[in-house]
Amino acid sequence: MPRDDLPALLRAADYLVLCAPLNDTTRGCIGAAELAAMKRDAVLINVSRAELVEEGALYRALADGTIGGAVLDVWYGYPSGTDDRVAPATQPFLDLPNVVATAHSSAWTHALPERRYRVIADNLLRLRAGTPLVNEVRPARAAPHGAPT
């Protein structure tokens, strides 16, 4: 959807589902103005990245009843190690009666483990056979010193 169409979509939507990648263009794309444009009974559902929505603006919109509710499967803070104790947000979203929060698990289904392990097993067979792996992610190569990046 073109960004120019967003105001019309926000005014018309009963549910706004965010499932965009987080990048410089999408970070904070939903702020106070966008939330104010939504229906008072609209529900924001974020299954992507928390930072698509400005945290303070979302909390205020929910606390003030600007929007009807939110379903959050994403958080603003995540632990970086097993011993980290990181708050999921700076705002007390979990204290609001119009927020449903999950632990970043919207992709979990009963079939997920079987699909995941099938891909892993297939890649192990490919590795042994010397054939290209699927879903391989490689870091970007650094440009030689002095070369443009």
C-alpha positions in Angstrom: 0.0 0.0 0.0 1.4 3.4 -0.9 2.2 5.5 2.2 -0.2 8.2 0.8 -3.1 5.8 1.3 -2.4 5.2 5.0 -4.7 8.0 6.4 -7.7 6.6 4.5 -6.9 3.0 5.6 -6.5 4.1 9.3 -9.9 5.9 9.2 -11.7 2.8 7.7 -10.0 -0.1 9.5 -11.6 -2.0 12.4 -8.3 -3.9 12.8 -4.9 -2.7 11.8 -2.4 -5.6 11.4 1.3 -4.6 11.3 3.5 -7.1 9.6 6.1 -5.0 7.9 9.9 -5.3 8.2 11.6 -2.8 10.6 13.8 -0.4 8.7 14.5 3.3 8.4 11.3 3.8 6.5 9.0 1.8 8.7 10.4 2.7 12.2 7.8 4.8 14.0 5.5 4.8 11.0 2.5 4.6 13.4 2.6 7.5 15.9 0.2 9.8 17.7 -1.3 11.2 14.5 -1.9 7.8 12.9 -3.4 6.4 16.1 -5.7 9.5 16.4 -6.9 8.9 12.9 -8.1 5.4 13.8 -11.7 4.5 14.9 -12.2 4.7 18.7 -13.0 1.0 18.7 -10.3 -0.1 16.3 -7.7 -2.7 17.4 -4.0 -2.5 16.5 -2.4 -5.9 16.1 1.4 -6.0 15.9 3.0 -9.3 14.9 6.1 -7.7 13.3 8.4 -5.4 15.3 7.4 -3.1 18.2 9.3 -0.2 16.9 6.9 0.2 13.9 4.7 2.0 16.5 5.9 4.8 18.8 5.8 3.3 22.2 4.6 6.4 24.2 2.0 7.3 21.6 0.6 3.7 21.6 0.4 3.6 25.4 -1.4 7.0 25.6 -3.8 6.0 22.8 -4.7 2.8 24.7 -4.9 4.4 28.1 -7.0 7.4 26.9 -9.3 5.2 24.7 -8.2 6.8 21.5 -8.2 3.3 20.1 -10.1 0.3 21.4 -7.3 -2.0 22.0 -4.1 -3.7 21.0 -2.8 -7.2 20.5 0.9 -7.2 20.9 3.1 -10.1 20.0 6.2 -8.0 19.9 8.1 -5.9 22.5 10.4 -2.9 22.7 13.0 -4.7 24.8 14.4 -8.2 24.6 17.1 -9.9 26.6 20.4 -10.4 24.9 21.5 -13.3 27.1 20.0 -15.9 29.3 20.6 -13.9 32.5 19.3 -10.6 31.3 16.2 -9.1 33.0 14.9 -6.7 30.5 11.5 -5.0 30.7 9.4 -5.6 27.6 8.6 -1.9 27.4 9.1 1.4 29.2 5.3 1.8 29.5 3.1 -0.5 31.6 1.1 -2.0 28.7 0.3 -5.1 30.7 -1.6 -3.0 33.2 -4.1 -1.9 30.6 -7.4 -3.9 30.3 -7.5 -3.3 26.5 -4.2 -5.0 25.7 -3.6 -8.6 24.9 0.1 -9.5 25.0 1.8 -12.7 23.9 5.5 -13.7 24.0 6.4 -13.2 20.3 4.8 -16.5 19.4 2.2 -15.7 16.7 4.0 -17.9 14.2 3.8 -21.0 16.5 1.5 -23.8 15.3 1.3 -27.5 15.9 2.9 -28.1 12.5 5.8 -25.7 13.1 8.3 -28.1 14.7 7.9 -30.7 12.0 8.3 -28.1 9.2 11.4 -26.5 11.0 13.1 -29.9 11.5 12.3 -31.0 8.0 14.3 -28.0 6.6 17.1 -28.6 9.0 17.3 -32.3 8.1 17.1 -31.4 4.4 20.0 -29.0 4.8 22.1 -31.6 6.6 21.6 -33.9 3.6 22.4 -31.1 1.2 25.6 -30.3 3.1 26.7 -33.9 3.0 26.0 -34.1 -0.7 27.7 -30.8 -1.4 24.6 -29.2 -2.9 23.5 -25.6 -2.1 21.7 -25.1 1.2 18.2 -23.6 1.4 17.5 -20.4 3.4 21.2 -19.7 3.8 22.1 -16.3 5.1 25.5 -14.9 4.7 27.0 -11.7 6.1 27.7 -8.9 3.6 31.2 -8.9 2.4 33.3 -5.9 3.5 34.5 -3.8 0.7 38.3 -3.7 0.2 40.0 -0.8 2.0 39.4 2.4 0.1 36.6 1.0 -2.1 33.2 2.5 -2.1 30.6 0.6 0.0 
